[in-house]
Amino acid sequence: MTMPLEGRTALITGASRGIGRATAIAMARAGARVAVLARDRDALAKLVIDLGGPQAATPIPCDVTDAGQVGNAVETAIESLGALDVVVNNAGGCRFTTPFETMRPSGWQSTTRLNLDSVMHVCQAVSEHLIERGSGSVINMASAVAITSMKDMTHYVAAKAAVIGFTKSLALEWAAHGIRVNCMSPGWTATDMTSVEMRDPDRRKEIAAQVPLGRWASPQEMAAPAVFLASDAASYITGHNLVVDGGLTL
Ligand SMILES: NC(=O)c1ccc[n+]([C@@H]2O[C@H](COP(=O)([O-])OP(=O)(O)OC[C@H]3O[C@@H](n4cnc5c(N)ncnc54)[C@H](OP(=O)(O)O)[C@@H]3O)[C@@H](O)[C@H]2O)c1
């Protein structure tokens, strides 16, 4: 049986852990050679070993909030992989919660820089390459909270909601170039980002009880839909926000 990403190449940001790491592994298992980006060099080096070495994966240390670093990283990825078919803008997170009235502008800005500006930097850096090739699949990581709400997280929710709007508009612009642009909205997924909630047994159970499927997701359950969106099985899907939340937003 042919693997869904056989012969393809993929760049994945935030691949040092969590959903990004699981996505890199799933895409590699699906046949893609991958370029993995994050700041943690050691974690990237370990991932490359786990994936079978430098012929399978290229580690590229990069802070995605820095446009210059992103430009260099994309250049390195194209050089190393030959071309880019798939781009996963996964790096992101929410480093603090606060009532809106006590939000400091610096906290707002660092959150939008990490979750929104980073997506813009990567998409701009790959634009010429993808347009020239007349193909590509871009997947941006939004969040289920972006289509509902979350108390004390206006900064994060606003940034992720913007990612959904950005995705739809870019999908419209790039459709004529043969490039698909989609996003995913994960629900509660067990990663470092949610470790505070996971470590508190009551909160962990309370969250699971809010989810119609009755449990948290594993990072692998986000990786499989990402492989689908990247593959030809999703060849007629663009501008879509794939909600992967166990029914949380129903
Ligand atoms: N977990 C959830 O429940 C959940 C729900 C909805 C949406 N999401 C979204 O899904 C994505 C992945 O989340 P996760 O749960 O896997 O989080 P995670 O385990 O905390 O991983 C975050 C990843 O982003 C990378 N990253 C953070 N800041 C970066 C920067 N400035 N430059 C480059 N890479 C950076 C981290 O690598 P380094 O630290 O090595 O740089 C890490 O690989 C995020 O966009 C998150 O907002 C998660």
The ligand as an SDF file (V2000), in Angstrom:
LIG
                    3D

 48 52  0  0  0  0  0  0  0  0999 V2000
   -2.2370   20.9930   24.0730 N   0  0  0  0  0  0  0  0  0  0  0  0
   -3.4400   21.4720   23.8570 C   0  0  0  0  0  0  0  0  0  0  0  0
   -4.4100   21.1500   24.5900 O   0  0  0  0  0  0  0  0  0  0  0  0
   -3.7010   22.4040   22.7010 C   0  0  0  0  0  0  0  0  0  0  0  0
   -5.0210   22.7600   22.4260 C   0  0  0  0  0  0  0  0  0  0  0  0
   -5.2890   23.6280   21.3740 C   0  0  0  0  0  0  0  0  0  0  0  0
   -4.2520   24.1150   20.5980 C   0  0  0  0  0  0  0  0  0  0  0  0
   -2.9730   23.7760   20.8880 N   0  0  0  0  0  0  0  0  0  0  0  0
   -1.9150   24.3350   20.0280 C   0  0  0  0  0  0  0  0  0  0  0  0
   -1.1820   23.2810   19.4560 O   0  0  0  0  0  0  0  0  0  0  0  0
    0.1650   23.6970   19.2390 C   0  0  0  0  0  0  0  0  0  0  0  0
    1.1230   22.7180   19.9050 C   0  0  0  0  0  0  0  0  0  0  0  0
    0.8470   22.7190   21.2900 O   0  0  0  0  0  0  0  0  0  0  0  0
    1.4190   21.6260   22.2890 P   0  0  0  0  0  0  0  0  0  0  0  0
    0.3370   21.3180   23.2180 O   0  0  0  0  0  0  0  0  0  0  0  0
    2.0980   20.5520   21.5440 O   0  0  0  0  0  0  0  0  0  0  0  0
    2.4850   22.5240   23.0830 O   0  0  0  0  0  0  0  0  0  0  0  0
    3.8930   22.1560   23.7290 P   0  0  0  0  0  0  0  0  0  0  0  0
    3.9760   20.7330   24.1030 O   0  0  0  0  0  0  0  0  0  0  0  0
    4.1190   23.2080   24.7540 O   0  0  0  0  0  0  0  0  0  0  0  0
    4.8920   22.3980   22.4980 O   0  0  0  0  0  0  0  0  0  0  0  0
    5.0390   23.6660   21.9520 C   0  0  0  0  0  0  0  0  0  0  0  0
    6.0570   23.5990   20.8210 C   0  0  0  0  0  0  0  0  0  0  0  0
    6.2020   24.9150   20.2870 O   0  0  0  0  0  0  0  0  0  0  0  0
    7.5870   25.2310   20.2740 C   0  0  0  0  0  0  0  0  0  0  0  0
    7.8010   26.6500   20.4680 N   0  0  0  0  0  0  0  0  0  0  0  0
    7.3500   27.4350   21.4710 C   0  0  0  0  0  0  0  0  0  0  0  0
    7.8190   28.6850   21.3160 N   0  0  0  0  0  0  0  0  0  0  0  0
    8.5740   28.6910   20.1940 C   0  0  0  0  0  0  0  0  0  0  0  0
    9.3340   29.6740   19.5300 C   0  0  0  0  0  0  0  0  0  0  0  0
    9.3900   30.9400   19.9540 N   0  0  0  0  0  0  0  0  0  0  0  0
   10.0000   29.3140   18.4050 N   0  0  0  0  0  0  0  0  0  0  0  0
    9.9580   28.0340   17.9690 C   0  0  0  0  0  0  0  0  0  0  0  0
    9.2520   27.0590   18.5440 N   0  0  0  0  0  0  0  0  0  0  0  0
    8.5720   27.3900   19.6540 C   0  0  0  0  0  0  0  0  0  0  0  0
    8.1940   24.4220   21.4200 C   0  0  0  0  0  0  0  0  0  0  0  0
    9.5620   24.1690   21.1690 O   0  0  0  0  0  0  0  0  0  0  0  0
   10.7890   24.9030   21.8950 P   0  0  0  0  0  0  0  0  0  0  0  0
   10.3790   25.2380   23.2890 O   0  0  0  0  0  0  0  0  0  0  0  0
   11.8740   23.8680   21.7940 O   0  0  0  0  0  0  0  0  0  0  0  0
   11.0730   26.0990   21.0520 O   0  0  0  0  0  0  0  0  0  0  0  0
    7.4050   23.1300   21.3040 C   0  0  0  0  0  0  0  0  0  0  0  0
    7.9800   22.2800   20.3530 O   0  0  0  0  0  0  0  0  0  0  0  0
    0.2640   25.1240   19.7840 C   0  0  0  0  0  0  0  0  0  0  0  0
    0.0870   26.0370   18.7410 O   0  0  0  0  0  0  0  0  0  0  0  0
   -0.8960   25.1900   20.7580 C   0  0  0  0  0  0  0  0  0  0  0  0
   -1.3360   26.5150   20.9520 O   0  0  0  0  0  0  0  0  0  0  0  0
   -2.6670   22.9250   21.9170 C   0  0  0  0  0  0  0  0  0  0  0  0
  1  2  1  0
  2  3  2  0
  2  4  1  0
  4  5  1  0
  4 48  2  0
  5  6  2  0
  6  7  1  0
  7  8  2  0
  8  9  1  0
  8 48  1  0
  9 10  1  0
  9 46  1  0
 10 11  1  0
 11 12  1  0
 11 44  1  0
 12 13  1  0
 13 14  1  0
 14 15  2  0
 14 16  1  0
 14 17  1  0
 17 18  1  0
 18 19  2  0
 18 20  1  0
 18 21  1  0
 21 22  1  0
 22 23  1  0
 23 24  1  0
 23 42  1  0
 24 25  1  0
 25 26  1  0
 25 36  1  0
 26 27  1  0
 26 35  1  0
 27 28  2  0
 28 29  1  0
 29 30  1  0
 29 35  2  0
 30 31  1  0
 30 32  2  0
 32 33  1  0
 33 34  2  0
 34 35  1  0
 36 37  1  0
 36 42  1  0
 37 38  1  0
 38 39  2  0
 38 40  1  0
 38 41  1  0
 42 43  1  0
 44 45  1  0
 44 46  1  0
 46 47  1  0
M  CHG  2   8   1  16  -1
M  END
$$$$
